[in-house]
Amino acid sequence: MKVLHAVTLHTPTHDFGGPTRVALNLSRGLRARGVQAAVVALGDGFDGPLPREVDGVPARLYQARHVLPRFEVSGITSPALLADARRLVRSADVVHVHLMRDLVTLPLALIALRCGRPLVLQTHGMIDPTEKRVAQLVDVLGLRRVLKRADAVLHLTERERDDTRAVVAPEPMAPAYRLVNGVQPQPIKSPRTDGDPAAPTVLYVARVQERKRPQDFVAAVPTVLARYPDARFVLAGPDTGALAGDMLALARRLGVGHAVEYVGALDHADVLKRLRSADVYVLPSVVEPFAVSVLEAMSVGLPVVVTGTGGLAPDVAAAGAGRVVDSRPDADNGELVGRAILELLEPAANRAASRAAWELVRDEFTVDGVVETLHGIYERVIAEH
């Protein structure tokens, strides 16, 4: 079986985050099962030639052209990719498109329909009803067509499935299947211990952008420092929202600038190293469909603080893998986040949440389990196409 994964963008600093990581994880897992999986995407930010392999996965990358800069990632494309699209699509038994309203994945999905190839769409929570006029035009020009005519549409949560269906309503959407995100199992880290002399480290690893509420991470610092004056707060991830400077300025205004460090974007090995050396992971996003970064934190046994609007919140709460706090986009949530961090810095709570987080990923969210489900979907799609 030959599978082509199409995703919008890959950069050295992983600016596009979750969808690209998911595409690579799935492709690597499929290849381990003997499936010929590859990735096609735009590449940007590389000093030399674009790589032909990413994380062990064959990759066909095309230099990104910023034709509509005001739309950021939705406004990039490549004439060379579009010229090669029909050949790329026809070389695959299944075309798996990580779909968004853009000039890369949507054209590839439309071309797969025209070429009669089995088409699987995965929306990553990025497709829902909108009042934006340009997005509505994109829906009319092609998005609704691919959502109705695909062989399968994958969703992370029931909410995502319902939101995607609402885009094509009242007409029916293609068959829907649930596929969660998964990560590689990791050895469990050492939790905090009674009398631990090391300064506590609290970590945020995600894109620094408004939707992920890094300001709530920074605003939590005074609450934590009141009990742990030597605690360190590390903010990591690509600054796609141009907010990193604002976050450091906020820390200085709060009088805690000495405790907050921004380390920029990290490669995957460095992400895992940071996760293993931290005591609590925090992602206070307003909306987070199914954060890979939270799964990776839990995969090493790092307790997490997430918001109730995230797709993983029910799993975290049920397993005791961390703390779930309210998400109030119009309010300062720093004290809520800070109190949750303090609870998880208590050694007994940290040990319990660490073990629960590690077991949750091991039992429910490994790449192998996700890939097995996905392979079954592919086989069904090919048989029924």
Phi, psi and chi 1 to 4 in degrees:
 res  aa     phi    psi   chi1   chi2   chi3   chi4
   1 MET       -  133.6 -175.8 -171.0  -63.0      -
   2 LYS  -111.4  126.2  -64.3 -179.1  179.4  179.2
   3 VAL  -124.7  130.1  178.5      -      -      -
   4 LEU  -108.2  117.6  179.3   68.7      -      -
   5 HIS   -94.8  124.5  -81.5 -100.7      -      -
   6 ALA  -111.4  123.1      -      -      -      -
   7 VAL  -134.6  159.1   67.5      -      -      -
   8 THR   -69.1  -49.4  -57.4      -      -      -
   9 LEU  -149.4  142.1  179.3   66.9      -      -
  10 HIS  -131.6  132.5  172.2   61.6      -      -
  11 THR  -132.1  162.3   72.6      -      -      -
  12 PRO   -61.6  -26.6  -18.6   29.0      -      -
  13 THR  -101.1   10.9   52.4      -      -      -
  14 HIS    55.4   48.1  -54.1  -76.3      -      -
  15 ASP   -64.5  -28.5  -70.1   -9.0      -      -
  16 PHE   -87.3   -8.9 -164.6   47.5      -      -
  17 GLY    64.2 -128.8      -      -      -      -
  18 GLY   -52.8  -53.2      -      -      -      -
  19 PRO   -56.4  -41.7  -28.0   36.3      -      -
  20 THR   -67.2  -42.4  -56.8      -      -      -
  21 ARG   -61.9  -41.4  174.7   55.0   52.6 -162.5
  22 VAL   -63.3  -45.8  169.6      -      -      -
  23 ALA   -58.7  -41.5      -      -      -      -
  24 LEU   -69.8  -43.5  -68.6  168.7      -      -
  25 ASN   -60.4  -45.8  -74.8  -11.8      -      -
  26 LEU   -64.7  -43.0  -66.8  177.0      -      -
  27 SER   -63.4  -42.1  -64.2      -      -      -
  28 ARG   -65.3  -41.2 -168.2  166.5   52.2 -113.0
  29 GLY   -65.4  -39.7      -      -      -      -
  30 LEU   -64.5  -41.2  -71.4  164.0      -      -
  31 ARG   -63.0  -33.8  -68.4 -176.9   67.6   80.4
  32 ALA   -65.4  -23.6      -      -      -      -
  33 ARG   -91.3    4.9  -64.6  174.4   65.9   97.9
  34 GLY    91.8    4.8      -      -      -      -
  35 VAL   -82.9  137.3  175.1      -      -      -
  36 GLN   -84.6   86.4  -63.3 -179.3   50.7      -
  37 ALA  -103.3  139.3      -      -      -      -
  38 ALA  -143.1  164.7      -      -      -      -
  39 VAL  -120.0  138.3  169.8      -      -      -
  40 VAL  -120.5  136.3   60.5      -      -      -
  41 ALA  -164.4  170.9      -      -      -      -
  42 LEU   -81.7  149.9  -60.4 -176.0      -      -
  43 GLY  -118.7  143.6      -      -      -      -
  44 ASP  -152.6  148.1 -155.9   14.6      -      -
  45 GLY    86.1    6.8      -      -      -      -
  46 PHE   -87.2  138.8  -68.4   91.7      -      -
  47 ASP   -73.4  -39.4  -68.0  -27.8      -      -
  48 GLY  -110.7 -151.8      -      -      -      -
  49 PRO   -61.0  149.2  -20.1   31.2      -      -
  50 LEU   -67.2  138.6  -63.6  173.5      -      -
  51 PRO   -65.7  150.8   21.9  -31.3      -      -
  52 ARG   -99.2   -2.5  -60.2  -55.5  -60.4  -94.1
  53 GLU  -147.1  138.3 -177.6  178.5  -76.6      -
  54 VAL  -131.1  120.4  179.6      -      -      -
  55 ASP    52.3   40.1  -68.6   -7.1      -      -
  56 GLY    81.2    5.5      -      -      -      -
  57 VAL  -110.3  127.7  176.7      -      -      -
  58 PRO   -56.9  132.9  -23.2   33.5      -      -
  59 ALA  -134.0  133.4      -      -      -      -
  60 ARG  -108.1   99.9 -174.5   70.1  173.1   92.7
  61 LEU  -103.3  140.8  -58.5 -177.8      -      -
  62 TYR  -120.7  137.8  -66.2   78.6      -      -
  63 GLN   -59.7  126.5 -178.4   58.3   50.8      -
  64 ALA   -69.2  136.3      -      -      -      -
  65 ARG  -113.4  124.0  -54.2  -63.2  179.0 -164.1
  66 HIS   -88.5   81.5  -64.3 -103.5      -      -
  67 VAL   -82.1  -26.6  -64.4      -      -      -
  68 LEU  -131.6   75.5  -62.8  170.7      -      -
  69 PRO   -56.3  -32.1  -23.2   32.6      -      -
  70 ARG   -65.8  -20.5   73.3  176.6  -88.4 -138.2
  71 PHE   -94.7    7.6  -67.2  104.0      -      -
  72 GLU    51.6 -122.7  -61.1  179.9  -25.9      -
  73 VAL   -66.3  -27.4  114.8      -      -      -
  74 SER   -73.4  -13.5  -63.5      -      -      -
  75 GLY  -106.8   18.8      -      -      -      -
  76 ILE  -107.9  150.3   56.3  177.9      -      -
  77 THR  -158.8 -174.0 -169.1      -      -      -
  78 SER  -150.5  115.4  163.6      -      -      -
  79 PRO   -56.9  -35.6  -25.4   35.2      -      -
  80 ALA   -65.5  -40.9      -      -      -      -
  81 LEU   -62.8  -46.9 -175.4  154.9      -      -
  82 LEU   -63.4  -33.2  -62.2  178.5      -      -
  83 ALA   -68.6  -33.0      -      -      -      -
  84 ASP   -89.3   -7.1  -73.4   -9.6      -      -
  85 ALA   -58.3  -44.2      -      -      -      -
  86 ARG   -61.9  -42.1 -168.5  173.1  -64.7  -90.5
  87 ARG   -64.7  -43.8  174.3 -177.8   58.0   81.3
  88 LEU   -61.7  -44.2  -68.0  167.4      -      -
  89 VAL   -64.8  -43.1  162.2      -      -      -
  90 ARG   -69.3  -17.2  -75.5  177.1  169.3  165.8
  91 SER   -81.4   -6.9   70.2      -      -      -
  92 ALA  -108.9  150.5      -      -      -      -
  93 ASP   -83.0  -28.6  -62.2  -49.5      -      -
  94 VAL  -139.5  135.0  176.3      -      -      -
  95 VAL  -107.2  117.9  179.0      -      -      -
  96 HIS  -109.1  107.6 -175.2  143.4      -      -
  97 VAL  -105.2  124.9  175.2      -      -      -
  98 HIS   -88.0   89.7  -61.4  -96.9      -      -
  99 LEU   -81.8  137.1 -175.2   68.0      -      -
 100 MET  -146.5  173.3   61.5  179.9  -67.6      -
 101 ARG   -81.6   87.9  -66.3  178.2  173.3  101.2
 102 ASP  -147.0 -171.3   69.2   -5.4      -      -
 103 LEU  -105.8   18.9  -59.3  174.7      -      -
 104 VAL  -124.7  -65.1  179.2      -      -      -
 105 THR   -71.9  -38.0   59.0      -      -      -
 106 LEU   -65.2  -47.0 -179.7   54.1      -      -
 107 PRO   -58.6  -39.5  -27.1   36.3      -      -
 108 LEU   -63.9  -39.4  -79.4  166.9      -      -
 109 ALA   -65.1  -41.5      -      -      -      -
 110 LEU   -64.1  -39.3  -71.5  165.6      -      -
 111 ILE   -67.4  -37.7  -70.7  167.9      -      -
 112 ALA   -61.0  -39.6      -      -      -      -
 113 LEU   -62.1  -45.8  -72.0 -179.8      -      -
 114 ARG   -63.7  -34.0  -69.1 -166.0 -161.0  106.5
 115 CYS   -84.4   -3.2  -68.0      -      -      -
 116 GLY    72.4   24.1      -      -      -      -
 117 ARG   -89.0  142.9  -82.5  -67.6 -179.8  -95.2
 118 PRO   -54.4  129.9  -27.2   36.1      -      -
 119 LEU  -123.2  123.7  174.6   61.9      -      -
 120 VAL  -114.9  128.9  174.0      -      -      -
 121 LEU  -111.2  139.6  -55.8  176.5      -      -
 122 GLN  -130.7  120.1 -170.2  167.2    2.1      -
 123 THR   -99.1  -14.7   61.3      -      -      -
 124 HIS    53.3   31.5  -60.0  -79.9      -      -
 125 GLY    72.1   13.2      -      -      -      -
 126 MET   -96.1   -4.7  -62.9 -175.1  -67.7      -
 127 ILE  -117.6  113.1  -56.1  -62.3      -      -
 128 ASP  -152.3  167.7   54.5   12.5      -      -
 129 PRO   -58.8  145.4  -23.2   34.2      -      -
 130 THR  -143.0  153.7  177.9      -      -      -
 131 GLU   -98.1   -2.7  -63.0  -60.9  -39.0      -
 132 LYS   -73.0  127.4  -63.8  178.7 -179.9  178.0
 133 ARG   -63.8  -41.9  -59.1  -62.3  -69.4  -85.8
 134 VAL   -64.1  -43.8  173.3      -      -      -
 135 ALA   -63.3  -39.2      -      -      -      -
 136 GLN   -62.6  -37.0  -69.9  175.1  -17.8      -
 137 LEU   -65.2  -41.8  179.7   60.5      -      -
 138 VAL   -59.9  -40.5  171.0      -      -      -
 139 ASP   -59.3  -44.9  -66.7   -7.3      -      -
 140 VAL   -67.2  -40.3  170.7      -      -      -
 141 LEU   -74.2  -20.3  -68.1  176.5      -      -
 142 GLY  -173.7  -28.2      -      -      -      -
 143 LEU   -63.7  -45.2 -172.2   76.7      -      -
 144 ARG   -61.4  -38.2  -70.1  175.0 -178.9  162.9
 145 ARG   -60.2  -45.9 -170.1 -176.9  -38.6  161.5
 146 VAL   -71.2  -34.6  -62.4      -      -      -
 147 LEU   -66.6  -30.6  -71.9  172.5      -      -
 148 LYS   -83.0  -32.4  -70.4 -174.0  -69.7 -173.0
 149 ARG  -104.9   -5.5  -65.1  179.8   53.8 -166.9
 150 ALA   -63.3  164.1      -      -      -      -
 151 ASP   -84.6  -23.7  -64.5  -86.1      -      -
 152 ALA  -159.9  143.4      -      -      -      -
 153 VAL  -122.8  121.3  178.3      -      -      -
 154 LEU   -95.0  139.3  -51.4  179.0      -      -
 155 HIS  -132.1  152.8   59.9  -86.1      -      -
 156 LEU   -86.5  -37.0  -67.4  158.3      -      -
 157 THR  -138.8  164.9   63.9      -      -      -
 158 GLU   -62.7  -35.9  -69.1 -175.8    4.5      -
 159 ARG   -61.6  -44.1  176.3  178.2  175.7  177.3
 160 GLU   -62.4  -42.8 -179.2 -174.5    0.6      -
 161 ARG   -59.3  -45.3  179.4 -160.1   60.7 -161.8
 162 ASP   -67.0  -39.5  -66.2  -17.4      -      -
 163 ASP   -64.0  -41.0  -76.4  -12.6      -      -
 164 THR   -67.6  -41.6  -50.9      -      -      -
 165 ARG   -60.5  -36.0  -80.7  179.2  175.8  162.9
 166 ALA   -64.4  -24.5      -      -      -      -
 167 VAL   -66.9  -32.4  173.4      -      -      -
 168 VAL  -102.3   -7.0  -60.1      -      -      -
 169 ALA   -58.2  144.5      -      -      -      -
 170 PRO   -87.0    1.8   32.9  -36.5      -      -
 171 GLU   -75.3  154.0  -61.7 -179.4   67.6      -
 172 PRO   -77.1  147.7   26.5  -33.7      -      -
 173 MET   -88.6  162.0 -170.3  175.7   73.6      -
 174 ALA   -59.1  163.6      -      -      -      -
 175 PRO   -53.4  135.1  -25.9   34.4      -      -
 176 ALA  -105.9  138.8      -      -      -      -
 177 TYR  -133.5  141.5  -60.5   86.7      -      -
 178 ARG   -85.9  131.1 -173.7  171.5 -169.1 -124.7
 179 LEU  -139.2  112.3 -172.2   78.7      -      -
 180 VAL   -80.2  169.0  -60.3      -      -      -
 181 ASN   -82.9  153.7  -70.2  -25.5      -      -
 182 GLY  -140.4  159.2      -      -      -      -
 183 VAL  -135.5  166.5  -66.6      -      -      -
 184 GLN   -73.1  134.3  -70.0  -70.1  -15.4      -
 185 PRO   -60.5  146.8  -17.5   30.1      -      -
 186 GLN  -131.6  156.1  -57.5  -70.2  -25.0      -
 187 PRO   -62.1  145.4  -18.6   29.9      -      -
 188 ILE   -75.1  140.6 -169.1  169.2      -      -
 189 LYS   -80.4  167.2   68.3 -177.5  -68.9  -65.2
 190 SER   -79.3  127.7  -61.1      -      -      -
 191 PRO   -78.6  174.6   30.6  -34.3      -      -
 192 ARG   -66.8  149.3  -75.0 -170.5   67.9   76.9
 193 THR  -122.4  161.7   57.4      -      -      -
 194 ASP   -60.5  130.0  -65.3  -53.4      -      -
 195 GLY    74.4   17.0      -      -      -      -
 196 ASP   -58.1  120.7 -165.4  -29.8      -      -
 197 PRO   -78.1  -16.0   28.2  -34.1      -      -
 198 ALA   -71.9  142.3      -      -      -      -
 199 ALA   -66.3  136.2      -      -      -      -
 200 PRO   -63.8  144.3  -14.8   26.8      -      -
 201 THR  -121.9  126.9  -62.0      -      -      -
 202 VAL  -113.1  134.0 -175.7      -      -      -
 203 LEU  -126.5  138.7 -179.0   64.7      -      -
 204 TYR  -122.9  119.9  168.0  111.3      -      -
 205 VAL  -129.0  102.1 -178.4      -      -      -
 206 ALA  -172.9  171.7      -      -      -      -
 207 ARG   -59.2  138.4  -79.0  174.0  -73.0  170.3
 208 VAL   -88.9   94.6 -176.8      -      -      -
 209 GLN  -148.0  161.7   61.0  177.5 -157.3      -
 210 GLU   -56.5  -43.3  179.1   64.4   30.3      -
 211 ARG   -61.3  -26.7 -174.5  171.1   65.2   87.6
 212 LYS   -91.2   -0.6  -64.5 -175.8 -176.1  -69.0
 213 ARG    53.6   52.5  -62.5  -75.2  -65.7 -173.1
 214 PRO   -61.2  -22.2   22.7  -33.9      -      -
 215 GLN   -64.0  -30.1   60.1  -94.6   43.5      -
 216 ASP   -72.0  -32.3  -69.3  -21.3      -      -
 217 PHE   -62.1  -48.6  173.6   77.9      -      -
 218 VAL   -68.2  -40.2  174.6      -      -      -
 219 ALA   -66.3  -16.9      -      -      -      -
 220 ALA   -78.5  -15.8      -      -      -      -
 221 VAL   -59.6  -47.8  178.0      -      -      -
 222 PRO   -57.7  -38.6  -25.2   35.1      -      -
 223 THR   -61.6  -41.4  -61.1      -      -      -
 224 VAL   -74.3  -41.4  177.9      -      -      -
 225 LEU   -63.9  -25.6  -69.1 -172.9      -      -
 226 ALA   -60.3  -29.9      -      -      -      -
 227 ARG  -104.7  -33.3 -172.9  179.3  -56.0  175.6
 228 TYR  -122.8   81.0  -63.6   94.0      -      -
 229 PRO   -64.1  -16.5   18.5  -29.4      -      -
 230 ASP   -99.8    7.5   57.8  -12.4      -      -
 231 ALA   -62.5  149.2      -      -      -      -
 232 ARG  -117.6  139.7  -55.1  -61.2  -59.7  170.6
 233 PHE  -118.2  120.3  -75.6   71.7      -      -
 234 VAL  -112.4  122.1  177.9      -      -      -
 235 LEU  -104.6  119.6 -173.1   71.4      -      -
 236 ALA  -133.2  148.9      -      -      -      -
 237 GLY   134.3  160.1      -      -      -      -
 238 PRO   -64.5  140.4   21.4  -31.4      -      -
 239 ASP   -88.7   62.7 -170.6   12.1      -      -
 240 THR   -72.5  -17.4   56.3      -      -      -
 241 GLY   -99.0    5.8      -      -      -      -
 242 ALA    51.5   42.6      -      -      -      -
 243 LEU  -111.5   -9.1  -72.2  176.1      -      -
 244 ALA   -58.5  -44.1      -      -      -      -
 245 GLY   -61.8  -39.5      -      -      -      -
 246 ASP   -64.2  -36.6  -66.7  -17.8      -      -
 247 MET   -67.7  -40.2  -65.0  -56.3  100.0      -
 248 LEU   -67.5  -36.3  -64.8  177.2      -      -
 249 ALA   -65.6  -39.6      -      -      -      -
 250 LEU   -61.0  -42.7  172.5   61.2      -      -
 251 ALA   -60.6  -40.5      -      -      -      -
 252 ARG   -66.2  -40.3  -69.7 -168.5  -65.7  -88.9
 253 ARG   -63.3  -33.1  -72.0 -161.9  -56.5  -86.6
 254 LEU   -81.5   -4.0  -67.0  172.1      -      -
 255 GLY    78.8   20.4      -      -      -      -
 256 VAL  -125.4   22.1  -64.3      -      -      -
 257 GLY   -57.8  -30.3      -      -      -      -
 258 HIS   -66.2  -19.7   64.9  -76.1      -      -
 259 ALA   -99.3   -6.6      -      -      -      -
 260 VAL  -114.2  130.8  179.4      -      -      -
 261 GLU  -128.1  133.7  178.2 -174.5   13.6      -
 262 TYR  -104.5  121.9  174.9   59.0      -      -
 263 VAL  -108.2    2.2  -62.6      -      -      -
 264 GLY    77.9 -166.6      -      -      -      -
 265 ALA   -73.7  145.1      -      -      -      -
 266 LEU  -123.4  147.9  -55.4  173.8      -      -
 267 ASP   -77.7  172.6   63.8   26.0      -      -
 268 HIS   -62.9  -38.8 -166.5 -122.5      -      -
 269 ALA   -63.4  -39.8      -      -      -      -
 270 ASP   -70.8  -33.4  -75.4  -25.2      -      -
 271 VAL   -59.1  -50.3  166.9      -      -      -
 272 LEU   -61.3  -38.1  -70.7  175.9      -      -
 273 LYS   -63.9  -43.3 -172.5 -178.7  -60.7 -176.6
 274 ARG   -64.1  -40.7  -70.7  -81.4 -177.5  175.0
 275 LEU   -62.4  -40.1  -67.5  171.8      -      -
 276 ARG   -70.2  -24.9  -61.9 -166.5   70.5   82.9
 277 SER   -95.8   -2.4   63.6      -      -      -
 278 ALA   -93.7  168.4      -      -      -      -
 279 ASP  -109.2  -28.3  -63.4  -68.8      -      -
 280 VAL  -146.1  140.3  178.1      -      -      -
 281 TYR  -108.5  137.9  177.0   79.2      -      -
 282 VAL  -127.7  128.8  178.6      -      -      -
 283 LEU  -137.5   95.4 -173.0   63.7      -      -
 284 PRO   -91.5   39.0   29.9  -28.7      -      -
 285 SER   -59.0  147.0  -63.3      -      -      -
 286 VAL   -66.7  -47.9  175.3      -      -      -
 287 VAL  -136.0  129.6  176.4      -      -      -
 288 GLU  -145.2  101.0 -165.9   67.2   50.2      -
 289 PRO   -54.7  -48.5  -26.2   34.6      -      -
 290 PHE  -170.6   72.7 -141.1   84.8      -      -
 291 ALA   -61.9  122.1      -      -      -      -
 292 VAL   -64.3  -35.7  173.5      -      -      -
 293 SER   -62.8  -35.9   62.5      -      -      -
 294 VAL   -67.4  -42.2  173.0      -      -      -
 295 LEU   -61.2  -42.2  -70.5  175.7      -      -
 296 GLU   -67.0  -36.5  -69.4 -170.1  -35.4      -
 297 ALA   -61.2  -48.6      -      -      -      -
 298 MET   -67.7  -26.6  -65.8 -167.1  -62.9      -
 299 SER   -64.3  -25.0   76.4      -      -      -
 300 VAL   -99.1    2.9  -57.5      -      -      -
 301 GLY    85.9   29.1      -      -      -      -
 302 LEU   -95.1  118.9 -180.0   59.6      -      -
 303 PRO   -60.2  147.8  -22.6   34.2      -      -
 304 VAL  -124.4  150.9  -61.0      -      -      -
 305 VAL  -115.8  117.6  175.8      -      -      -
 306 VAL  -130.6  168.3  -63.5      -      -      -
 307 THR   -97.4  157.7   53.3      -      -      -
 308 GLY   -66.5  -16.5      -      -      -      -
 309 THR   -85.4   -3.6   52.3      -      -      -
 310 GLY   -80.1  147.3      -      -      -      -
 311 GLY   -63.5  -24.7      -      -      -      -
 312 LEU   -90.6   -5.4  -82.4  165.2      -      -
 313 ALA   -55.3  -46.3      -      -      -      -
 314 PRO   -61.8  -36.6  -23.0   34.4      -      -
 315 ASP   -68.9  -42.6  -59.6  -78.1      -      -
 316 VAL   -61.5  -45.5  170.1      -      -      -
 317 ALA   -65.1  -46.1      -      -      -      -
 318 ALA   -65.3  -37.2      -      -      -      -
 319 ALA   -83.0  -17.3      -      -      -      -
 320 GLY    73.9   30.1      -      -      -      -
 321 ALA   -84.9    3.1      -      -      -      -
 322 GLY   168.8 -145.7      -      -      -      -
 323 ARG  -131.9  143.4  -62.3  -66.5 -176.1  -89.9
 324 VAL  -112.4  126.5  177.3      -      -      -
 325 VAL  -116.3  160.4  -61.0      -      -      -
 326 ASP   -65.7  150.2  -70.4  -21.6      -      -
 327 SER  -112.5  115.2  175.5      -      -      -
 328 ARG  -125.8   93.5  -59.5  178.5  -60.9  178.6
 329 PRO   -63.2  -18.1   20.5  -31.2      -      -
 330 ASP  -101.5   14.6   57.8  -15.5      -      -
 331 ALA  -135.9  165.5      -      -      -      -
 332 ASP   -84.9  111.1  178.5   -3.2      -      -
 333 ASN   -96.7   10.2  -60.1  -50.0      -      -
 334 GLY   -58.3  -42.7      -      -      -      -
 335 GLU   -66.4  -39.6 -172.9  175.6   -8.1      -
 336 LEU   -60.0  -47.4  -74.8  175.3      -      -
 337 VAL   -64.9  -41.8  174.2      -      -      -
 338 GLY   -61.5  -42.4      -      -      -      -
 339 ARG   -64.3  -38.0  -69.9 -156.8  -58.2  -95.0
 340 ALA   -65.1  -40.1      -      -      -      -
 341 ILE   -62.4  -44.6  -66.6  169.0      -      -
 342 LEU   -59.0  -41.6  -73.4  175.0      -      -
 343 GLU   -58.8  -41.8  -70.5 -179.9   18.1      -
 344 LEU   -80.7  -10.9  -69.7  172.3      -      -
 345 LEU   -85.0  -13.5  -72.8  176.9      -      -
 346 GLU   -65.5  127.6  -67.4  -64.1  -29.8      -
 347 PRO   -52.0  -46.0  -29.2   36.3      -      -
 348 ALA   -64.2  -43.9      -      -      -      -
 349 ALA   -66.3  -37.5      -      -      -      -
 350 ASN   -64.6  -43.2 -166.7  -91.4      -      -
 351 ARG   -62.8  -46.3  -74.6 -166.3  -61.1  -89.3
 352 ALA   -64.1  -45.0      -      -      -      -
 353 ALA   -68.2  -35.1      -      -      -      -
 354 SER   -61.6  -49.9  172.8      -      -      -
 355 ARG   -62.8  -43.0  170.7   59.9   62.7  171.6
 356 ALA   -64.0  -40.6      -      -      -      -
 357 ALA   -63.5  -46.4      -      -      -      -
 358 TRP   -62.7  -43.7 -174.8   77.4      -      -
 359 GLU   -68.3  -34.2  -69.7  178.1   -9.7      -
 360 LEU   -61.7  -47.1  176.4   61.1      -      -
 361 VAL   -66.1  -43.9  169.1      -      -      -
 362 ARG   -58.6  -40.0 -179.6 -162.2   64.5 -173.3
 363 ASP   -88.3  -28.5  -64.8  -17.3      -      -
 364 GLU  -122.3  -24.1  -57.3  -69.3  -19.7      -
 365 PHE  -133.7   40.7  -60.5  115.3      -      -
 366 THR   -86.9  151.3   64.9      -      -      -
 367 VAL   -59.3  -39.4  165.9      -      -      -
 368 ASP   -59.0  -44.1  -74.1  -12.2      -      -
 369 GLY   -66.0  -41.1      -      -      -      -
 370 VAL   -65.2  -43.0  173.7      -      -      -
 371 VAL   -65.1  -37.5  167.2      -      -      -
 372 GLU   -60.5  -44.2 -177.4  176.0   -4.1      -
 373 THR   -62.0  -45.3  -60.2      -      -      -
 374 LEU   -64.0  -40.9  179.9   60.8      -      -
 375 HIS   -60.4  -39.8 -167.7  -94.8      -      -
 376 GLY   -63.9  -37.6      -      -      -      -
 377 ILE   -64.5  -44.2  -66.8  170.9      -      -
 378 TYR   -57.0  -47.2  -72.1  162.2      -      -
 379 GLU   -61.0  -40.5  -70.5 -178.8  -34.0      -
 380 ARG   -67.1  -43.0  179.6  170.4 -178.7  175.6
 381 VAL   -62.2  -44.3  160.7      -      -      -
 382 ILE   -64.3  -41.4  -69.4  172.0      -      -
 383 ALA   -66.3  -35.5      -      -      -      -
 384 GLU   -93.1  -11.2  -65.0  179.0   -7.7      -
 385 HIS   -64.3      - -177.7   76.4      -      -
